[in-house]
């Protein structure tokens, strides 16, 4: 339901990246961290950001991060630059992934830090325009320069940043999938309503076989995506995140691609109106298109799924 209206997650305090940040604070945070950050997040009094992706490293491989965290007495000193830090424009705290031990094994190199946005050395450089649009929460580029982070603001143990980040990605992907299905579902309804009421040369749009194919194909795809997302969520609840990852990856790919296809058809049926801000289709398409990259690009998920499938036969 939340995906049907883009502002619904804001109203009900369940938008990304806050939901994922709340979950890992609840799972890994100390009592002091939970009191300082989790409680006001749950109460909707503050917002947060998640800061991992960097401009100069491939987002598909977080083991190549360049942002450094160096221990200095009772604190860590952070230096580096991030971007696509969702929500940073209005965040009170950023969850920052930084390399704390470059000599450690690949998945033990990074740690996760709780960094207040008003800490000295934290600079929000810009809100990065995405597909010609600057969102209110912001997809921000952030600079960290000699930022001192008390040792008590390390989330989880040193070297566990990758594991902590992965713990939020599984449920976070499910949330994105649910929103994508909601958007696609609404798009089908809007497409059908438009077709049933819009008269063109020769009659209603709904009487055109091509438009009927758009509507039928879209409903089939939405229901297939919905069931796969439900299956992924059920698997995560019953078997755990580790066992559920194939289902989550399949759902992530299918839900985002389905939303893009269905929204594109809905825009086409609405004609010029479809690309204006008078209807929400263009904004929803933009959101859905970003989902094919965020939290793992389609190609990354498909490569992992292929590897998983092939392992049975090698």
Secondary structure, DSSP 4 states (H G I P E B T S, - for coil): -GGGSTTHHHHTT--TTHHHHHHHHHHH--HHHIIIIIHHHHTTS--EEEE---TTS-TT-GGG---EEEEETTEEEEEEEEEEEETGGG-SEEEEEEES-TTS-GGGSEEEEEEETTSTTEEEEEEPPBTTB--SS-EEEEEEEEEEEEGGGEESSTT-HHHHHHHHHHHHHHHHHHHHHHHHHHHHHHHHHHHHH-EETTEEGGG-HHHHHHHHHHHHHHHHHHHHHHHHHHHHHHH-HHHHHHHHHHHHHHHHHHHHHHHHHHHHHHGGGGGSTTSSHHHHHHHHHHHTTTTS-HHHHHHHHHHHHHGGG-
